[in-house]
């Protein structure tokens, strides 16, 4: 099973030598590995300096909702509508963001294991898809405060990691982070 660092390598390879990278290309490159890596990579884009680009967090949140909905309904393939799949980001920004994420990914690959497998079962994965949708729905509202979408995206990234490496302990931490994100989001909006 590929690690998080391998996924970032694939994304960086995709961006090299191009001016822009389309969302559809990213999904095609890493989509065959399941929903977890897509949650992880998409959320990390918002957690990176790219998250400061106006409307990018909302666009990524819509993509995450589409992926989570497909996961919830048991879809194996991943589909995004053309208007989202054809959106693009400057390739050099993607490469810069990936370079900044590599040290974290390398550390994650050393500490993640298969634990608490009941939290990664099929019913738990569907429950996680619901949590991901709820977290992504908060992003457009939180985007009015710079980088306020970071906490729900952190929860989504953790869920993605948990699904990718099948680590139930990380899923538990992700669900706690999601709860904190909801409370914090409400406080920011008030």
Backbone torsions as a table, in degrees:
resi	resn	phi	psi	omega
1	UNK	NA	129.0	-177.4
2	UNK	-67.6	148.2	176.9
3	UNK	-87.8	174.5	-179.9
4	UNK	-64.5	-34.7	179.4
5	UNK	-65.0	-37.5	177.5
6	UNK	-63.3	-38.4	179.2
7	UNK	-64.9	-41.1	177.8
8	UNK	-65.4	-38.2	176.5
9	UNK	-58.7	-43.1	179.1
10	UNK	-62.8	-41.0	179.4
11	UNK	-66.3	-40.2	179.0
12	UNK	-65.8	-41.6	177.6
13	UNK	-61.0	-39.9	178.5
14	UNK	-61.2	-40.6	-176.2
15	UNK	-77.1	-25.6	-175.9
16	UNK	-63.0	133.2	176.2
17	UNK	79.2	5.6	178.8
18	UNK	-115.9	158.2	174.4
19	UNK	-84.5	-40.1	178.9
20	UNK	-135.7	161.7	177.0
21	UNK	-126.1	125.8	178.8
22	UNK	-84.2	148.6	178.1
23	UNK	-56.8	-41.1	179.9
24	UNK	-59.6	-36.5	178.3
25	UNK	-66.3	-39.6	179.0
26	UNK	-63.2	-46.5	-179.3
27	UNK	-64.0	-41.5	178.1
28	UNK	-62.4	-38.0	-176.4
29	UNK	-69.5	-43.8	-174.8
30	UNK	-112.6	-5.2	-174.1
31	UNK	-65.0	-27.0	-178.4
32	UNK	-72.0	-4.4	179.7
33	UNK	-94.6	0.3	178.0
34	UNK	109.2	-177.8	-175.5
35	UNK	-76.9	-34.3	-177.3
36	UNK	-54.6	-51.4	-180.0
37	UNK	-60.5	-34.6	179.6
38	UNK	-68.2	-40.7	175.4
39	UNK	-60.5	-46.3	-177.5
40	UNK	-60.3	-53.3	-176.9
41	UNK	-64.5	-44.7	-179.2
42	UNK	-61.6	-46.0	-179.9
43	UNK	-65.2	-38.2	178.7
44	UNK	-64.5	-31.4	176.4
45	UNK	-60.8	-39.3	179.0
46	UNK	-75.2	-31.7	178.9
47	UNK	-75.6	-18.0	179.1
48	UNK	-82.0	179.2	176.0
49	UNK	-57.7	-21.8	176.7
50	UNK	-61.6	-24.9	-179.9
51	UNK	-61.7	-16.5	178.2
52	UNK	-82.4	-8.5	178.6
53	UNK	-73.7	122.6	-178.5
54	UNK	-55.1	138.0	179.8
55	UNK	73.1	-15.5	179.5
56	UNK	-60.1	-44.9	178.2
57	UNK	-58.2	-37.6	179.5
58	UNK	-69.2	-41.6	178.0
59	UNK	-61.1	-45.0	178.8
60	UNK	-64.0	-39.1	179.1
61	UNK	-61.8	-40.1	178.3
62	UNK	-63.7	-42.5	178.1
63	UNK	-62.1	-43.4	179.3
64	UNK	-62.2	-40.8	178.8
65	UNK	-62.1	-43.0	178.7
66	UNK	-61.8	-41.9	179.6
67	UNK	-66.9	-43.8	-179.5
68	UNK	-65.8	-37.7	178.4
69	UNK	-63.7	-40.3	177.8
70	UNK	-65.8	-36.7	177.7
71	UNK	-66.7	-41.5	-179.0
72	UNK	-62.4	-38.6	179.8
73	UNK	-88.1	6.9	173.9
74	UNK	79.1	17.9	179.4
75	UNK	-70.7	137.6	177.8
76	UNK	-86.5	-41.8	-179.9
77	UNK	-82.7	163.5	179.2
78	UNK	-116.8	132.3	-178.6
79	UNK	-132.5	137.7	170.4
80	UNK	-130.4	145.5	179.0
81	UNK	-65.6	154.2	-176.0
82	UNK	-55.0	-38.5	-177.6
83	UNK	-65.2	-25.2	175.1
84	UNK	-90.9	-42.1	-179.0
85	UNK	-62.6	-29.4	-179.5
86	UNK	-87.1	-6.1	175.1
87	UNK	-65.0	147.6	-178.6
88	UNK	-137.1	160.4	178.8
89	UNK	-125.8	146.5	178.0
90	UNK	-60.1	131.4	-175.5
91	UNK	-61.5	-37.4	-179.3
92	UNK	-67.0	-30.7	175.5
93	UNK	-68.6	-39.8	178.0
94	UNK	-62.8	-46.0	-179.6
95	UNK	-61.6	-42.7	179.2
96	UNK	-62.4	-45.2	179.6
97	UNK	-62.4	-42.1	-179.9
98	UNK	-64.6	-41.9	178.8
99	UNK	-59.9	-38.5	179.8
100	UNK	-72.4	-25.4	-178.6
101	UNK	-86.7	-19.1	-176.5
102	UNK	-56.4	-46.7	-179.2
103	UNK	-58.4	-39.3	178.7
104	UNK	-66.6	-44.1	-179.5
105	UNK	-62.0	-39.9	178.9
106	UNK	-62.0	-41.6	178.6
107	UNK	-66.6	-40.6	179.1
108	UNK	-60.4	-41.8	-178.8
109	UNK	-61.4	-25.5	-179.1
110	UNK	-84.2	-21.7	-174.4
111	UNK	-108.3	-14.5	-176.5
112	UNK	-82.4	140.2	-178.5
113	UNK	-144.3	173.4	174.0
114	UNK	-85.7	107.4	179.9
115	UNK	-137.9	158.0	176.1
116	UNK	43.5	59.4	-172.3
117	UNK	-62.2	-21.8	177.5
118	UNK	-64.2	-26.3	178.5
119	UNK	-80.3	-0.2	177.7
120	UNK	-119.3	6.1	179.4
121	UNK	-63.7	167.8	-179.6
122	UNK	-56.3	-47.5	178.2
123	UNK	-61.8	-38.0	178.5
124	UNK	-66.5	-35.2	177.8
125	UNK	-65.9	-38.9	177.6
126	UNK	-67.8	-38.4	175.7
127	UNK	-63.6	-39.8	177.6
128	UNK	-62.7	-36.4	178.0
129	UNK	-62.3	-38.7	177.6
130	UNK	-64.7	-43.9	178.5
131	UNK	-61.4	-42.6	179.4
132	UNK	-60.6	-44.4	179.2
133	UNK	-61.0	-45.4	179.8
134	UNK	-62.3	-41.6	178.7
135	UNK	-64.7	-43.6	-179.0
136	UNK	-65.7	-32.2	178.4
137	UNK	-66.0	-23.1	179.3
138	UNK	-78.6	-21.2	-172.5
139	UNK	-58.6	-48.0	-178.6
140	UNK	-58.1	-34.7	179.7
141	UNK	-73.8	-36.7	-178.9
142	UNK	-77.2	-18.4	-176.4
143	UNK	-64.3	-17.4	178.3
144	UNK	-66.8	-23.3	175.0
145	UNK	-103.1	119.9	-177.3
146	UNK	-52.3	129.5	177.2
147	UNK	61.1	15.6	176.6
148	UNK	-70.4	-22.0	179.1
149	UNK	-74.7	-2.7	-176.7
150	UNK	-62.6	-39.6	-176.5
151	UNK	-68.2	-48.6	175.6
152	UNK	-63.3	-34.6	178.6
153	UNK	-69.1	-31.5	175.7
154	UNK	-64.6	-41.6	177.9
155	UNK	-63.1	-42.0	179.4
156	UNK	-65.4	-41.1	178.1
157	UNK	-61.6	-42.2	178.5
158	UNK	-64.5	-39.4	176.3
159	UNK	-63.1	-41.5	177.5
160	UNK	-60.7	-42.9	178.1
161	UNK	-63.9	-45.8	-179.1
162	UNK	-58.8	-42.7	179.5
163	UNK	-69.1	-36.4	-177.3
164	UNK	-68.2	-46.5	-175.7
165	UNK	-102.3	4.3	176.3
166	UNK	59.3	46.5	-178.2
167	UNK	-109.7	106.2	-179.1
168	UNK	-66.5	-30.5	177.7
169	UNK	-65.0	-40.6	177.0
170	UNK	-65.6	-36.2	177.3
171	UNK	-62.6	-41.9	177.9
172	UNK	-61.5	-45.3	177.7
173	UNK	-62.0	-39.5	179.3
174	UNK	-63.1	-41.4	-179.9
175	UNK	-68.1	-36.0	175.1
176	UNK	-65.9	-42.4	177.5
177	UNK	-61.4	-38.4	178.3
178	UNK	-62.1	-42.2	177.0
179	UNK	-62.1	-43.4	177.3
180	UNK	-63.5	-38.5	-179.9
181	UNK	-62.9	-40.7	179.4
182	UNK	-64.5	-46.6	-179.6
183	UNK	-63.8	-46.4	179.7
184	UNK	-64.1	-41.8	178.5
185	UNK	-59.9	-42.7	177.7
186	UNK	-63.1	-40.1	-179.7
187	UNK	-66.5	-40.3	179.6
188	UNK	-64.5	-38.6	-177.6
189	UNK	-75.2	-26.4	178.3
190	UNK	-79.8	NA	NA
